[in-house]
């Protein structure tokens, strides 16, 4: 017999930058130090944290090494955030929120 599951579909997505900020604060790492440890420019790290630049797979692997959170999780958070942004931008054309018809 199949068991029904409840799935939560929030109408928001957490920007990856929020999680990066929390991880850095918990580990006592500055943005500049993260950039140095990842071999990335401070500008790119700043743009990722502010949501202006996406987390690329190679950067996700470096975040995994530095902050200890699996690269696939970083990419999943990034994908969810970008999809949520696209849905929100598309909402006026669709007549409201995601899922409204």
Protein Blocks (a to p, Z undefined) as FASTA:
>chain_A
ZZdddddddfbdcdfklmmmmmmmmnopafklmmmmnopafklmmmmmnopaccdfklmm
mmmmmnopafklmmmmmmmmmmmmmmmmmmmmnopaehiZZ
